[in-house]
């Protein structure tokens, strides 16, 4: 059964962050994810999430100066202390929220730094984070992000490059975060790629392409693809990480069968 989580960084953006939790629950979601929780007090976030009966399934480690254009610091050799402090900060939130997944972003390399130079730093940082959170049953997610449209210069943009890093780190709690939208842009051949990589996938996300809107606004045949993913035996969450074309609730018609199935007792 397809399990959808609401990405609250992208959805219900007209509301204050904590109120987005209420909106997601009212829409039929039983799980949420988001980029960063760190502007909210842990106690406030936990209280509201638990009162609504929501699961928190994913958020990111601190990723540097996001407003200034940084997109992670995991591969930056001169940011080791900041990265490791961020691991502990994320772990505090993850423990309180019972969140089982944390996304680690390597970032965009500054001028003068190449992949070969930065790669050992990234490998060491991923291993450090994986070991730090392992006792809490938390998985580290690595997500290739498209460099053609959304994030030029990002450290890895294909499943091959991300999986090579996963293999080199060699930790059982380091897994692939497969974003359908990003990989449609970079690789295509979604059905076969997902089938091949399924043993390594720890989380999935979706949006349509082009435009990163909700399913039904672009070229991806989501009713068929979600059925295919279900038939493959994937039982994890699929995050709705898209930018609604209009009102979030009004654009959820595509999700109604999956949300209704779960609220009617489906698993």
NUFI-245393 format. One line per 10 residues: number of its first residue (from 1); their letters; for each residue x, y, z of N, C-alpha, C, O, CB. Coordinates in steps of 0.2 Angstrom, whole numbers, plus 5000, padded with zeros to 4 digits. Glycine has a CB too. Layout:
NUM> a> X:Y:Z:X:Y:Z:X:Y:Z:X:Y:Z:X:Y:Z ~ ...
end
This chain:
1> xxxxxxxxxx> 5004:4994:5000:5000:5000:5000:5004:5006:5000:5009:5007:5004:4995:5000:5006 ~ 5003:5011:4995:5007:5017:4995:5006:5021:5001:5000:5022:5003:5005:5021:4989 ~ 5012:5023:5004:5011:5027:5010:5015:5034:5009:5020:5034:5007:5015:5024:5016 ~ 5011:5039:5009:5013:5046:5008:5014:5050:5014:5010:5050:5019:5008:5049:5003 ~ 5020:5053:5014:5021:5058:5020:5021:5065:5017:5023:5066:5011:5028:5057:5023 ~ 5018:5070:5020:5018:5077:5018:5024:5080:5020:5027:5080:5025:5012:5080:5022 ~ 5027:5083:5015:5033:5087:5016:5031:5094:5018:5029:5098:5013:5038:5087:5009 ~ 5032:5096:5024:5029:5102:5026:5034:5109:5025:5031:5114:5026:5029:5102:5034 ~ 5040:5108:5022:5043:5113:5019:5040:5116:5013:5041:5121:5011:5051:5111:5018 ~ 5037:5111:5009:5035:5112:5002:5027:5114:5002:5024:5117:4998:5036:5107:4998
11> xxxxxxxxxx> 5023:5110:5007:5016:5110:5007:5013:5115:5012:5017:5116:5018:5013:5103:5008 ~ 5007:5117:5011:5004:5121:5016:5008:5127:5019:5008:5129:5024:5002:5117:5023 ~ 5012:5130:5014:5016:5136:5015:5013:5142:5017:5017:5147:5020:5021:5137:5009 ~ 5007:5143:5017:5003:5149:5019:5002:5149:5026:5000:5154:5029:4996:5149:5015 ~ 5004:5143:5030:5003:5143:5037:5009:5143:5041:5015:5141:5038:4999:5136:5039 ~ 5009:5145:5047:5015:5144:5051:5017:5137:5052:5013:5133:5051:5014:5147:5058 ~ 5023:5136:5053:5026:5129:5052:5022:5124:5057:5020:5119:5054:5033:5128:5054 ~ 5021:5125:5063:5017:5121:5067:5010:5119:5065:5008:5114:5066:5017:5123:5075 ~ 5007:5124:5062:5000:5124:5060:5000:5119:5054:4995:5117:5052:4997:5130:5058 ~ 5005:5119:5050:5006:5114:5044:5005:5107:5047:5002:5103:5043:5012:5115:5041
21> xxxxxxxxxx> 5007:5105:5053:5006:5099:5055:4998:5097:5056:4996:5092:5054:5009:5098:5062 ~ 4994:5102:5058:4987:5101:5059:4984:5100:5052:4980:5096:5051:4984:5107:5062 ~ 4986:5104:5047:4984:5104:5040:4985:5097:5037:4981:5095:5034:4986:5110:5036 ~ 4991:5095:5038:4993:5088:5035:4988:5083:5038:4986:5079:5035:5000:5087:5036 ~ 4987:5083:5045:4983:5078:5048:4976:5078:5046:4973:5073:5044:4983:5079:5056 ~ 4973:5084:5045:4967:5085:5043:4966:5083:5036:4960:5081:5034:4965:5093:5043 ~ 4971:5083:5032:4971:5081:5025:4971:5074:5024:4970:5071:5018:4976:5084:5021 ~ 4972:5070:5029:4973:5063:5029:4980:5060:5030:4980:5054:5030:4969:5060:5023 ~ 4985:5064:5030:4992:5061:5031:4993:5059:5038:4990:5062:5043:4997:5067:5029 ~ 4996:5053:5038:4998:5051:5045:5006:5051:5046:5008:5049:5052:4996:5043:5045
31> xxxxxxxxxx> 5009:5054:5041:5016:5055:5042:5019:5062:5039:5015:5064:5034:5020:5049:5039 ~ 5024:5065:5042:5027:5071:5039:5034:5070:5038:5037:5066:5042:5024:5077:5043 ~ 5037:5075:5034:5044:5076:5034:5045:5083:5032:5040:5087:5031:5047:5071:5028 ~ 5051:5085:5033:5053:5092:5031:5060:5093:5030:5064:5088:5032:5050:5097:5036 ~ 5063:5099:5028:5070:5100:5027:5073:5101:5034:5078:5097:5036:5071:5106:5023 ~ 5071:5105:5038:5074:5107:5044:5069:5109:5050:5064:5113:5048:5079:5113:5043 ~ 5070:5106:5056:5065:5108:5061:5068:5113:5066:5065:5114:5071:5064:5101:5065 ~ 5074:5115:5065:5078:5118:5070:5076:5125:5072:5078:5128:5077:5085:5119:5068 ~ 5071:5128:5068:5069:5135:5071:5063:5134:5076:5061:5139:5079:5066:5139:5065 ~ 5061:5128:5077:5056:5126:5082:5059:5123:5088:5063:5119:5088:5050:5121:5079
41> xxxxxxxxxx> 5056:5125:5094:5058:5122:5100:5056:5114:5100:5050:5112:5097:5055:5125:5106 ~ 5060:5110:5102:5059:5103:5102:5053:5101:5105:5048:5097:5103:5065:5099:5105 ~ 5052:5104:5111:5046:5102:5115:5039:5104:5112:5034:5100:5112:5046:5106:5122 ~ 5039:5110:5108:5033:5112:5105:5032:5107:5099:5026:5105:5097:5034:5119:5102 ~ 5037:5106:5095:5036:5101:5089:5034:5094:5091:5029:5091:5088:5043:5101:5086 ~ 5037:5092:5097:5035:5085:5099:5028:5085:5101:5024:5080:5100:5040:5083:5104 ~ 5026:5090:5105:5019:5090:5108:5014:5090:5103:5009:5087:5103:5018:5096:5113 ~ 5015:5095:5098:5010:5095:5092:5010:5089:5088:5004:5087:5086:5011:5101:5088 ~ 5015:5086:5086:5016:5080:5082:5012:5074:5086:5008:5071:5082:5023:5079:5081 ~ 5014:5073:5092:5011:5068:5096:5003:5069:5096:4999:5064:5096:5014:5067:5102
51> xxxxxxxxxx> 5001:5075:5098:4994:5076:5099:4990:5074:5092:4984:5072:5093:4993:5083:5101 ~ 4993:5075:5087:4990:5074:5080:4991:5067:5078:4988:5065:5073:4992:5079:5075 ~ 4995:5063:5082:4996:5056:5080:5000:5055:5073:4999:5050:5070:4989:5052:5079 ~ 5004:5060:5072:5008:5060:5066:5015:5056:5067:5018:5057:5073:5009:5067:5063 ~ 5018:5053:5062:5025:5050:5062:5029:5056:5059:5027:5058:5054:5025:5044:5059 ~ 5035:5057:5062:5040:5061:5058:5045:5056:5055:5048:5052:5059:5044:5066:5063 ~ 5045:5056:5048:5049:5050:5045:5056:5053:5042:5060:5048:5040:5045:5048:5040 ~ 5057:5059:5042:5063:5061:5039:5064:5069:5040:5059:5073:5039:5063:5060:5031 ~ 5070:5071:5041:5072:5078:5040:5080:5078:5039:5083:5073:5039:5070:5082:5046 ~ 5082:5084:5038:5089:5085:5036:5094:5086:5042:5092:5090:5046:5090:5090:5030
61> xxxxxxxxxx> 5100:5084:5041:5105:5087:5046:5106:5095:5044:5104:5097:5039:5112:5084:5045 ~ 5108:5099:5049:5110:5106:5047:5114:5106:5041:5119:5102:5040:5113:5109:5053 ~ 5112:5111:5037:5116:5111:5030:5119:5118:5028:5120:5119:5023:5110:5110:5025 ~ 5122:5121:5034:5125:5127:5032:5121:5133:5031:5115:5133:5034:5130:5126:5026 ~ 5123:5138:5028:5119:5144:5027:5115:5143:5021:5116:5145:5015:5124:5150:5025 ~ 5109:5140:5022:5104:5139:5017:5102:5145:5013:5101:5145:5007:5098:5135:5020 ~ 5100:5150:5017:5098:5156:5014:5103:5160:5010:5102:5163:5005:5096:5161:5020 ~ 5109:5158:5012:5115:5161:5008:5117:5157:5002:5122:5158:4998:5121:5162:5012 ~ 5113:5151:5001:5115:5147:4995:5118:5140:4996:5119:5136:4992:5118:5151:4990 ~ 5120:5139:5002:5124:5133:5004:5118:5127:5004:5113:5128:5006:5127:5133:5011
71> xxxxxxxxxx> 5121:5121:5002:5116:5116:5001:5119:5110:5005:5120:5104:5002:5114:5114:4994 ~ 5122:5111:5011:5125:5105:5014:5132:5107:5015:5135:5111:5011:5124:5099:5011 ~ 5135:5103:5020:5142:5105:5022:5146:5098:5023:5152:5098:5025:5143:5109:5028 ~ 5143:5092:5021:5146:5086:5022:5153:5085:5019:5157:5081:5021:5141:5081:5021 ~ 5154:5088:5013:5160:5087:5009:5165:5093:5009:5170:5093:5006:5158:5086:5002 ~ 5163:5097:5014:5168:5103:5014:5173:5102:5020:5172:5102:5026:5164:5109:5016 ~ 5179:5102:5018:5185:5100:5022:5186:5105:5028:5188:5103:5033:5191:5099:5019 ~ 5184:5111:5027:5185:5116:5032:5179:5117:5037:5179:5122:5041:5187:5123:5029 ~ 5174:5113:5036:5168:5113:5041:5167:5107:5045:5161:5106:5047:5162:5114:5036 ~ 5172:5104:5047:5172:5097:5051:5168:5098:5057:5164:5095:5059:5178:5094:5052
81> xxxxxxxxxx> 5170:5103:5061:5168:5105:5068:5160:5106:5067:5156:5104:5071:5172:5110:5071 ~ 5159:5111:5063:5152:5113:5062:5147:5107:5060:5142:5106:5062:5151:5118:5056 ~ 5150:5102:5055:5146:5097:5053:5145:5092:5059:5139:5090:5060:5150:5093:5048 ~ 5150:5091:5063:5149:5086:5069:5145:5089:5074:5141:5085:5077:5156:5084:5071 ~ 5145:5095:5075:5140:5098:5080:5133:5097:5077:5128:5096:5081:5142:5106:5081 ~ 5132:5098:5071:5126:5097:5068:5123:5090:5068:5117:5089:5069:5126:5099:5060 ~ 5127:5085:5068:5125:5078:5069:5122:5078:5076:5116:5075:5077:5131:5073:5068 ~ 5125:5080:5081:5122:5080:5088:5116:5084:5088:5111:5082:5092:5127:5082:5093 ~ 5115:5090:5085:5109:5094:5085:5103:5090:5082:5098:5090:5085:5110:5100:5082 ~ 5105:5087:5076:5100:5083:5073:5097:5077:5077:5092:5075:5077:5102:5081:5066
91> xxxxxxxxxx> 5102:5074:5080:5101:5068:5084:5096:5070:5090:5092:5066:5092:5107:5065:5087 ~ 5097:5075:5093:5093:5078:5098:5085:5078:5096:5081:5076:5099:5095:5085:5101 ~ 5084:5081:5090:5078:5081:5087:5075:5075:5085:5069:5073:5087:5078:5086:5081 ~ 5079:5071:5082:5077:5064:5080:5075:5059:5086:5070:5056:5085:5083:5061:5076 ~ 5079:5060:5091:5077:5056:5097:5070:5058:5100:5066:5054:5101:5082:5056:5102 ~ 5069:5064:5100:5063:5067:5103:5057:5065:5099:5052:5064:5101:5064:5074:5104 ~ 5058:5065:5092:5053:5064:5088:5052:5057:5085:5047:5055:5082:5054:5069:5082 ~ 5056:5053:5088:5057:5046:5085:5057:5045:5078:5054:5041:5075:5050:5042:5088 ~ 5061:5050:5075:5062:5050:5068:5068:5045:5066:5073:5046:5068:5064:5057:5065 ~ 5066:5040:5061:5071:5035:5060:5076:5036:5054:5080:5032:5052:5067:5029:5058
101> xxxxxxxxxx> 5075:5042:5051:5079:5044:5045:5082:5051:5045:5078:5056:5047:5076:5043:5038 ~ 5088:5052:5044:5091:5059:5043:5095:5059:5036:5099:5055:5035:5096:5060:5049 ~ 5093:5065:5033:5096:5066:5026:5103:5070:5027:5103:5075:5030:5091:5069:5021 ~ 5108:5067:5024:5115:5071:5025:5116:5074:5018:5117:5070:5013:5120:5066:5027 ~ 5117:5080:5018:5118:5084:5011:5126:5086:5011:5129:5089:5015:5114:5090:5011 ~ 5129:5083:5006:5136:5085:5005:5138:5092:5003:5143:5095:5005:5139:5080:5000 ~ 5133:5095:4999:5134:5102:4997:5137:5103:4990:5138:5098:4987:5138:5106:5002 ~ 5138:5109:4989:5141:5112:4983:5148:5114:4984:5149:5118:4989:5137:5117:4979 ~ 5153:5111:4980:5160:5113:4982:5162:5120:4980:5160:5122:4975:5164:5108:4978 ~ 5165:5123:4984:5168:5130:4983:5173:5130:4977:5176:5125:4976:5170:5134:4989
111> xxxxxxxxxx> 5174:5136:4974:5179:5136:4969:5186:5134:4972:5188:5136:4977:5179:5143:4966 ~ 5189:5130:4967:5196:5128:4969:5196:5121:4973:5202:5119:4974:5199:5133:4974 ~ 5190:5119:4974:5190:5112:4978:5187:5107:4973:5181:5108:4970:5186:5112:4984 ~ 5190:5101:4972:5187:5097:4967:5185:5090:4971:5186:5090:4977:5193:5094:4962 ~ 5181:5086:4967:5178:5080:4970:5183:5076:4973:5182:5073:4979:5174:5076:4965 ~ 5189:5075:4970:5194:5070:4973:5197:5073:4980:5198:5069:4984:5200:5069:4968 ~ 5197:5079:4980:5200:5082:4987:5194:5082:4992:5196:5080:4998:5202:5089:4986 ~ 5188:5083:4990:5183:5083:4995:5180:5076:4997:5177:5075:5002:5177:5087:4993 ~ 5181:5071:4993:5178:5065:4994:5180:5061:5000:5175:5059:5004:5179:5060:4988 ~ 5186:5061:5002:5188:5058:5009:5184:5062:5015:5182:5058:5019:5195:5059:5010
121> xxxxxxxxxx> 5183:5068:5014:5180:5072:5020:5173:5069:5020:5170:5068:5025:5180:5079:5019 ~ 5169:5069:5014:5162:5066:5014:5162:5059:5017:5157:5058:5021:5160:5067:5007 ~ 5166:5055:5015:5166:5048:5017:5167:5048:5024:5163:5044:5028:5172:5044:5013 ~ 5172:5051:5027:5173:5051:5034:5167:5054:5038:5165:5051:5043:5179:5055:5036 ~ 5164:5059:5035:5158:5062:5039:5152:5058:5039:5148:5057:5044:5156:5069:5035 ~ 5151:5054:5033:5145:5050:5033:5146:5044:5038:5142:5042:5041:5144:5047:5026 ~ 5152:5041:5038:5154:5036:5043:5153:5038:5050:5150:5035:5054:5161:5033:5042 ~ 5155:5044:5051:5155:5047:5058:5147:5048:5060:5145:5046:5065:5158:5054:5059 ~ 5143:5051:5055:5136:5051:5057:5133:5045:5058:5128:5044:5062:5133:5055:5051 ~ 5134:5040:5053:5131:5033:5053:5132:5030:5060:5128:5027:5063:5133:5029:5048
131> xxxxxxxxxx> 5139:5030:5062:5141:5027:5068:5137:5031:5074:5135:5028:5079:5148:5027:5069 ~ 5137:5037:5074:5134:5041:5079:5127:5040:5081:5124:5040:5086:5135:5049:5078 ~ 5123:5038:5075:5116:5037:5076:5114:5030:5076:5108:5028:5077:5112:5041:5071 ~ 5118:5025:5075:5117:5018:5074:5113:5015:5080:5108:5012:5080:5123:5014:5073 ~ 5115:5017:5086:5112:5014:5092:5105:5017:5093:5101:5013:5097:5116:5017:5098 ~ 5103:5022:5090:5096:5024:5090:5092:5022:5085:5086:5023:5084:5096:5032:5090 ~ 5095:5017:5081:5091:5014:5075:5089:5019:5070:5084:5018:5066:5085:5011:5078 ~ 5094:5024:5068:5092:5029:5063:5097:5027:5057:5102:5025:5058:5094:5036:5066 ~ 5093:5028:5051:5097:5027:5045:5099:5034:5042:5095:5039:5043:5092:5024:5040 ~ 5105:5034:5039:5107:5040:5035:5105:5040:5028:5107:5034:5025:5115:5041:5036
141> xxxxxxxxxx> 5102:5045:5025:5100:5045:5018:5105:5049:5014:5107:5055:5016:5093:5048:5018 ~ 5106:5047:5008:5110:5050:5003:5106:5051:4997:5104:5046:4994:5117:5047:5002 ~ 5105:5057:4995:5100:5059:4990:5104:5062:4984:5106:5068:4985:5094:5063:4992 ~ 5104:5059:4978:5107:5063:4972:5101:5068:4970:5095:5066:4969:5108:5058:4966 ~ 5104:5074:4968:5099:5079:4967:5101:5082:4960:5107:5083:4958:5099:5085:4972 ~ 5096:5083:4956:5098:5086:4949:5101:5092:4949:5100:5097:4953:5091:5086:4945 ~ 5106:5092:4945:5111:5098:4944:5109:5102:4937:5112:5107:4936:5118:5096:4943 ~ 5104:5100:4934:5102:5103:4928:5097:5109:4929:5097:5114:4925:5099:5098:4923 ~ 5093:5108:4934:5087:5113:4935:5088:5116:4942:5088:5122:4943:5081:5110:4934 ~ 5088:5112:4947:5087:5114:4954:5094:5116:4958:5094:5120:4962:5084:5109:4958
151> xxxxxxxxxx> 5099:5112:4957:5105:5113:4961:5111:5112:4957:5115:5107:4959:5104:5108:4967 ~ 5113:5116:4953:5119:5116:4949:5125:5116:4954:5125:5119:4959:5120:5122:4944 ~ 5130:5111:4953:5136:5111:4957:5135:5106:4963:5140:5105:4967:5138:5117:4959 ~ 5129:5103:4964:5129:5098:4970:5133:5092:4969:5135:5090:4963:5121:5096:4970 ~ 5136:5090:4974:5141:5085:4974:5140:5079:4970:5144:5076:4966:5143:5083:4981 ~ 5134:5076:4971:5132:5070:4967:5125:5071:4964:5120:5074:4968:5132:5063:4971 ~ 5124:5069:4958:5117:5070:4954:5115:5064:4951:5110:5064:4947:5118:5075:4950 ~ 5118:5058:4952:5115:5052:4949:5115:5046:4955:5119:5047:4960:5120:5050:4943 ~ 5111:5041:4953:5111:5036:4958:5118:5032:4958:5120:5029:4963:5105:5031:4956 ~ 5121:5032:4952:5127:5028:4952:5132:5031:4957:5136:5028:4960:5130:5028:4945
161> xxxxxxxxxx> 5133:5038:4957:5138:5041:4961:5136:5041:4968:5141:5040:4972:5138:5049:4959 ~ 5130:5041:4970:5128:5041:4977:5129:5034:4979:5131:5033:4985:5120:5043:4978 ~ 5127:5029:4975:5128:5022:4977:5135:5020:4978:5137:5016:4982:5124:5017:4972 ~ 5139:5023:4974:5147:5022:4975:5149:5024:4982:5153:5021:4985:5151:5025:4969 ~ 5147:5030:4984:5148:5032:4990:5146:5028:4996:5149:5026:5001:5146:5039:4991 ~ 5139:5025:4995:5136:5021:5000:5141:5015:5001:5142:5012:5006:5129:5019:4998 ~ 5143:5012:4995:5147:5006:4995:5154:5007:4999:5156:5003:5002:5148:5003:4988 ~ 5157:5013:4998:5163:5015:5001:5163:5016:5008:5167:5014:5012:5166:5021:4997 ~ 5157:5019:5010:5156:5020:5017:5155:5013:5021:5158:5012:5027:5150:5025:5019 ~ 5151:5009:5018:5151:5002:5021:5148:5002:5028:5150:4999:5032:5157:4998:5020
171> xxxxxxxxxx> 5142:5005:5028:5138:5005:5035:5131:5003:5033:5128:5006:5028:5138:5012:5038 ~ 5129:4998:5037:5122:4996:5035:5116:5001:5036:5111:5000:5033:5120:4990:5039 ~ 5117:5006:5039:5112:5011:5040:5113:5017:5036:5111:5022:5037:5112:5013:5048 ~ 5117:5016:5031:5118:5022:5025:5114:5019:5019:5116:5014:5016:5125:5023:5024 ~ 5109:5023:5017:5104:5021:5012:5103:5026:5007:5105:5032:5008:5098:5018:5015 ~ 5100:5024:5001:5099:5029:4996:5092:5032:4997:5087:5029:4998:5099:5025:4989 ~ 5092:5039:4996:5085:5042:4996:5084:5044:4989:5087:5047:4985:5086:5049:5000 ~ 5079:5040:4986:5077:5041:4979:5072:5046:4977:5066:5044:4979:5075:5034:4976 ~ 5073:5051:4974:5068:5056:4973:5066:5056:4965:5071:5057:4961:5071:5064:4974 ~ 5060:5054:4964:5058:5052:4957:5059:5058:4953:5061:5057:4947:5051:5050:4958
181> xxxxxxxxxx> 5057:5064:4955:5058:5070:4951:5065:5071:4949:5066:5072:4943:5055:5076:4955 ~ 5069:5071:4954:5076:5073:4952:5079:5067:4947:5083:5069:4943:5081:5073:4958 ~ 5077:5061:4948:5080:5056:4944:5077:5055:4937:5080:5053:4933:5080:5049:4948 ~ 5071:5058:4937:5068:5058:4930:5072:5063:4926:5072:5062:4920:5060:5061:4931 ~ 5074:5069:4929:5078:5074:4925:5085:5071:4924:5087:5072:4918:5078:5080:4930 ~ 5088:5068:4928:5095:5065:4927:5096:5059:4924:5100:5058:4920:5098:5065:4934 ~ 5091:5054:4925:5092:5047:4922:5086:5045:4918:5087:5041:4913:5093:5043:4928 ~ 5080:5046:4920:5074:5043:4917:5074:5035:4919:5077:5033:4924:5074:5044:4910 ~ 5070:5032:4915:5070:5024:4915:5068:5023:4923:5071:5018:4926:5076:5021:4913 ~ 5063:5026:4925:5061:5026:4932:5060:5019:4935:5062:5016:4940:5056:5030:4934
191> xxxxxxxxxx> 5055:5015:4931:5053:5009:4933:5058:5004:4934:5059:5001:4940:5048:5006:4929 ~ 5063:5003:4929:5068:4998:4930:5073:5000:4935:5076:4996:4938:5071:4997:4923 ~ 5075:5007:4935:5080:5009:4940:5077:5008:4947:5081:5006:4951:5081:5017:4939 ~ 5071:5010:4949:5069:5008:4955:5069:5001:4957:5071:4999:4963:5062:5011:4956 ~ 5067:4997:4952:5067:4989:4953:5074:4987:4955:5075:4983:4960:5064:4986:4947 ~ 5079:4990:4951:5086:4987:4952:5089:4990:4959:5093:4986:4962:5090:4990:4947 ~ 5087:4996:4961:5090:4999:4967:5086:4998:4973:5088:5000:4979:5091:5006:4966 ~ 5080:4994:4973:5076:4994:4978:5079:4991:4985:5078:4994:4990:5070:4989:4977 ~ 5084:4987:4984:5087:4984:4991:5091:4990:4994:5092:4989:5000:5092:4979:4989 ~ 5093:4995:4991:5097:5001:4994:5093:5007:4996:5095:5011:4999:5102:5003:4989
201> xxxxxxxxxx> 5086:5007:4993:5082:5013:4994:5079:5013:5001:5076:5008:5003:5077:5013:4989 ~ 5081:5018:5005:5078:5019:5012:5072:5024:5012:5069:5024:5017:5083:5020:5017 ~ 5071:5028:5007:5066:5033:5007:5065:5035:5000:5070:5035:4996:5067:5039:5012 ~ 5059:5037:4998:5057:5040:4992:5054:5046:4992:5051:5048:4997:5053:5035:4988 ~ 5054:5050:4987:5051:5056:4987:5048:5057:4980:5050:5054:4975:5055:5062:4989 ~ 5043:5062:4979:5040:5063:4972:5038:5070:4971:5037:5074:4976:5034:5058:4972 ~ 5038:5071:4965:5035:5078:4962:5035:5076:4954:5038:5072:4952:5040:5084:4964 ~ 5031:5080:4951:5030:5079:4944:5036:5083:4940:5039:5088:4943:5023:5081:4941 ~ 5037:5082:4934:5042:5086:4930:5039:5087:4923:5036:5082:4920:5048:5081:4929 ~ 5040:5093:4920:5044:5099:4923:5039:5103:4928:5033:5102:4928:5046:5103:4917
211> xxxxxxxxxx> 5043:5107:4932:5039:5111:4936:5039:5110:4943:5038:5114:4948:5033:5112:4934 ~ 5041:5103:4945:5041:5101:4952:5034:5102:4955:5034:5103:4961:5046:5104:4956 ~ 5029:5101:4952:5022:5102:4954:5019:5095:4957:5023:5090:4957:5017:5105:4949 ~ 5013:5095:4959:5010:5089:4961:5009:5084:4955:5009:5086:4950:5003:5090:4965 ~ 5009:5077:4957:5007:5072:4952:5001:5074:4948:4996:5076:4950:5007:5065:4955 ~ 5002:5073:4941:4996:5075:4937:4998:5082:4933:4994:5084:4929:4990:5076:4940 ~ 5003:5085:4935:5004:5092:4932:5010:5091:4927:5012:5096:4924:5006:5097:4937 ~ 5013:5085:4926:5018:5085:4921:5018:5078:4918:5013:5075:4916:5025:5085:4925 ~ 5024:5075:4916:5025:5070:4911:5025:5063:4915:5025:5058:4911:5031:5071:4908 ~ 5026:5063:4921:5027:5056:4925:5020:5053:4926:5015:5056:4928:5031:5057:4931
221> xxxxxxxxxx> 5019:5047:4924:5013:5043:4924:5013:5040:4932:5014:5034:4933:5012:5037:4919 ~ 5011:5044:4936:5011:5042:4943:5006:5037:4945:5008:5032:4949:5010:5048:4948 ~ 5000:5037:4943:4996:5031:4945:4999:5024:4943:4999:5020:4948:4989:5031:4942 ~ 5002:5024:4937:5005:5017:4936:5012:5016:4940:5013:5011:4942:5007:5017:4928 ~ 5016:5022:4940:5022:5021:4944:5021:5019:4951:5025:5015:4954:5026:5027:4943 ~ 5017:5022:4954:5015:5021:4962:5013:5013:4962:5015:5010:4967:5010:5025:4965 ~ 5009:5011:4958:5007:5004:4958:5012:5000:4957:5013:4994:4960:5001:5003:4953 ~ 5017:5001:4952:5023:4997:4951:5027:4997:4957:5030:4992:4959:5027:5000:4945 ~ 5028:5003:4960:5033:5003:4966:5030:4998:4972:5033:4995:4975:5034:5010:4969 ~ 5023:4999:4972:5020:4994:4977:5020:4987:4976:5022:4983:4980:5012:4996:4978
231> xxxxxxxxxx> 5020:4985:4969:5020:4978:4967:5028:4976:4968:5028:4970:4969:5018:4978:4960 ~ 5032:4980:4968:5039:4978:4969:5041:4976:4976:5045:4973:4978:5044:4984:4967 ~ 5036:4978:4981:5037:4976:4988:5039:4982:4992:5041:4981:4998:5041:4971:4988 ~ 5040:4988:4989:5042:4994:4993:5037:4995:4999:5031:4997:4997:5044:5000:4989 ~ 5039:4995:5005:5034:4997:5010:5036:5003:5014:5034:5004:5020:5034:4991:5015 ~ 5041:5007:5012:5043:5013:5015:5038:5019:5013:5033:5018:5010:5050:5015:5013 ~ 5040:5025:5016:5036:5031:5014:5039:5034:5008:5044:5033:5006:5037:5036:5020 ~ 5034:5037:5005:5035:5042:4999:5034:5049:5001:5028:5050:5002:5032:5039:4993 ~ 5038:5053:5001:5037:5060:5003:5035:5064:4997:5037:5064:4992:5044:5063:5006 ~ 5030:5068:4999:5027:5073:4994:5031:5079:4994:5029:5084:4997:5019:5074:4995
241> xxxxxxxxxx> 5037:5079:4991:5041:5085:4991:5040:5089:4984:5045:5089:4980:5049:5083:4992 ~ 5034:5092:4984:5033:5096:4978:5030:5102:4980:5028:5104:4985:5028:5092:4973 ~ 5030:5107:4975:5028:5114:4976:5021:5114:4973:5020:5114:4967:5033:5119:4972 ~ 5016:5114:4977:5009:5114:4974:5008:5120:4969:5010:5126:4970:5004:5115:4980 ~ 5004:5119:4964:5003:5124:4959:4998:5129:4961:4998:5135:4959:5000:5121:4952 ~ 4994:5128:4966:4990:5132:4969:4989:5131:4977:4994:5129:4980:4983:5132:4966 ~ 4983:5131:4979:4982:5129:4986:4983:5121:4987:4981:5117:4983:4974:5130:4988 ~ 4987:5120:4993:4989:5113:4994:4984:5108:4994:4984:5103:4991:4993:5113:5000 ~ 4979:5110:4998:4973:5105:4999:4969:5104:4992:4967:5099:4991:4968:5108:5004 ~ 4968:5110:4989:4964:5109:4982:4968:5105:4977:4965:5101:4973:4963:5116:4979
251> xxxxxxxxxx> 4975:5104:4978:4979:5100:4973:4980:5093:4976:4984:5089:4972:4985:5103:4972 ~ 4976:5091:4981:4978:5084:4983:4973:5079:4980:4973:5073:4983:4977:5084:4991 ~ 4969:5080:4975:4965:5075:4972:4969:5069:4970:4966:5064:4971:4961:5078:4966 ~ 4975:5070:4967:4978:5064:4965:4980:5059:4971:4981:5053:4970:4985:5066:4962 ~ 4981:5062:4977:4982:5058:4983:4977:5055:4986:4978:5051:4991:4986:5062:4988 ~ 4971:5057:4985:4965:5055:4989:4964:5047:4989:4963:5045:4995:4958:5058:4985 ~ 4965:5043:4984:4964:5036:4985:4969:5033:4990:4968:5028:4993:4966:5033:4978 ~ 4975:5036:4990:4980:5033:4995:4979:5035:5002:4980:5032:5007:4988:5035:4993 ~ 4977:5042:5003:4976:5044:5009:4969:5041:5012:4969:5039:5018:4975:5052:5009 ~ 4964:5040:5008:4958:5037:5010:4959:5030:5012:4956:5027:5017:4953:5037:5004
261> xxxxxxx> 4963:5026:5008:4965:5019:5010:4968:5019:5016:4966:5014:5020:4969:5016:5004 ~ 4972:5023:5018:4976:5023:5025:4971:5025:5030:4971:5021:5036:4982:5027:5025 ~ 4967:5030:5029:4963:5032:5035:4957:5027:5036:4953:5027:5041:4960:5039:5033 ~ 4955:5023:5030:4950:5018:5031:4953:5012:5034:4949:5007:5034:4947:5017:5024 ~ 4959:5011:5036:4962:5005:5039:4967:5002:5035:4969:4996:5037:4956:5001:5041 ~ 4969:5004:5029:4974:5001:5025:4981:5001:5029:4982:5006:5033:4974:5004:5018 ~ 4985:4997:5027:4992:4997:5030:4997:4999:5025:5003:4999:5026:4994:4990:5033
end
